[in-house]
Amino acid sequence: MPILASLIEPIAAIIDKIIPDKAARDKAKLELLELQGTQELQQIQTQLSAIVAEANSRDREAEIRAKNAEGFVAGIQAELARQGVIIPGGVAQVKPPRGR
């Protein structure tokens, strides 16, 4: 609960005691409620920004993991090719020995 929300009732009670004019008192209470709404809106915007940032971060981490996996697979394929294993279409085959 935001701090301002917990203070609304006590502040409204103080407004009742210190502002004798009913119209001015109601206007002050309305401004207090609007202030609470503004604070809540800012809090919601902050929370949504954090959620979006986290989602983007997770997407970036997944992208990095995928690139690392692709690099790992390419490295394995290169090593297998160096050792004479052919991988057409991703299926490993051993080259027949020379001279046979």
VMD Tcl script that draws the C-alpha trace (Angstrom):
set ca {
  {0.00 0.00 0.00}
  {1.46 3.39 -0.95}
  {2.28 5.72 1.91}
  {-0.17 8.37 0.69}
  {-3.04 5.86 0.61}
  {-2.51 5.05 4.28}
  {-2.57 8.78 5.10}
  {-5.75 9.72 3.20}
  {-8.19 9.17 6.08}
  {-6.11 10.98 8.74}
  {-5.44 13.90 6.39}
  {-9.15 14.07 5.47}
  {-9.99 14.19 9.20}
  {-7.53 17.06 9.66}
  {-9.03 18.86 6.67}
  {-12.48 18.50 8.30}
  {-11.16 20.16 11.45}
  {-9.13 23.02 9.97}
  {-11.24 24.14 6.98}
  {-14.59 25.51 8.14}
  {-16.04 26.24 4.67}
  {-17.75 23.10 3.31}
  {-17.01 23.89 -0.36}
  {-13.31 24.59 0.34}
  {-13.12 21.46 2.51}
  {-14.64 19.30 -0.25}
  {-12.28 20.84 -2.81}
  {-9.26 20.05 -0.59}
  {-10.42 16.45 -0.14}
  {-10.94 16.09 -3.89}
  {-7.41 17.35 -4.55}
  {-6.13 14.87 -1.97}
  {-7.91 12.00 -3.76}
  {-6.56 13.19 -7.12}
  {-3.07 13.21 -5.64}
  {-3.59 9.63 -4.47}
  {-4.73 8.64 -7.97}
  {-1.65 10.28 -9.50}
  {0.63 8.44 -7.10}
  {-1.07 5.12 -7.85}
  {-0.80 5.77 -11.59}
  {2.91 6.49 -11.23}
  {3.34 3.32 -9.19}
  {1.54 1.26 -11.85}
  {3.69 2.82 -14.59}
  {6.83 1.98 -12.63}
  {5.72 -1.61 -12.12}
  {4.84 -2.01 -15.81}
  {8.20 -0.56 -16.84}
  {9.95 -3.08 -14.60}
  {7.91 -5.94 -16.08}
  {8.71 -4.86 -19.64}
  {12.41 -4.47 -18.81}
  {12.48 -7.95 -17.28}
  {10.71 -9.45 -20.30}
  {13.17 -7.77 -22.66}
  {16.04 -8.99 -20.52}
  {14.76 -12.58 -20.68}
  {14.38 -12.30 -24.47}
  {17.95 -11.04 -24.73}
  {19.24 -13.84 -22.52}
  {17.40 -16.42 -24.67}
  {18.87 -14.86 -27.80}
  {22.38 -15.05 -26.32}
  {21.86 -18.70 -25.31}
  {20.63 -19.53 -28.82}
  {23.66 -17.87 -30.42}
  {25.98 -19.69 -28.02}
  {24.30 -23.00 -28.88}
  {24.65 -22.29 -32.60}
  {28.33 -21.50 -32.09}
  {28.80 -24.68 -30.08}
  {27.17 -26.80 -32.79}
  {29.24 -25.08 -35.50}
  {32.38 -25.80 -33.48}
  {31.50 -29.46 -33.15}
  {30.75 -29.70 -36.88}
  {34.08 -28.05 -37.69}
  {35.98 -30.47 -35.44}
  {34.15 -33.47 -36.91}
  {34.94 -32.24 -40.41}
  {38.59 -31.81 -39.42}
  {38.61 -35.42 -38.26}
  {37.09 -36.62 -41.51}
  {33.45 -36.99 -40.47}
  {31.08 -35.60 -43.10}
  {27.80 -34.05 -41.95}
  {25.55 -33.57 -44.98}
  {22.24 -32.12 -43.85}
  {23.23 -32.47 -40.23}
  {23.60 -36.30 -40.29}
  {27.09 -37.46 -39.39}
  {28.76 -39.94 -41.73}
  {32.26 -41.27 -41.53}
  {34.37 -40.96 -44.68}
  {35.59 -44.30 -45.93}
  {39.30 -44.75 -45.40}
  {41.49 -43.84 -48.38}
  {42.72 -46.63 -50.57}
  {39.76 -48.96 -50.17}
}
mol new
graphics top color blue
foreach p $ca { graphics top sphere $p radius 0.5 }
foreach p [lrange $ca 0 end-1] q [lrange $ca 1 end] { graphics top cylinder $p $q radius 0.2 }
display resetview
